[in-house]
Amino acid sequence: MLLKFLGILDFILAAIFLLLIWGFKIPTSILVIFIVIYLIKGAFIVTLSLASAFDLFAAVILIISIFTPVYTFLYIICILLMLQKGFFSFL
């Protein structure tokens, strides 16, 4: 059950990155909530899980996107990583 919930969060984060590409202004409070969630998920990198490294990468990109525009290809990489993680959490 928890795995499916985390997969849904991955899909939501992919949608947020897609909205950022399209120029939508996501409220900073929503971004901060997802930053905290993904920093906590990424803290499990001590297990040497590549998925945790993806979470940290996504959190860093979100932090950067609050302060400055980010290149589109970084958003696309994050979208693909989050969609892949979300998809595999439902298998």
PyMOL commands that set and color helices and strands:
alter all, ss='L'
color gray80, all
select helices_A, chain A and resi 2-21+28-47+50-67+72-89
alter helices_A, ss='H'
color red, helices_A
deselect
rebuild
show_as cartoon
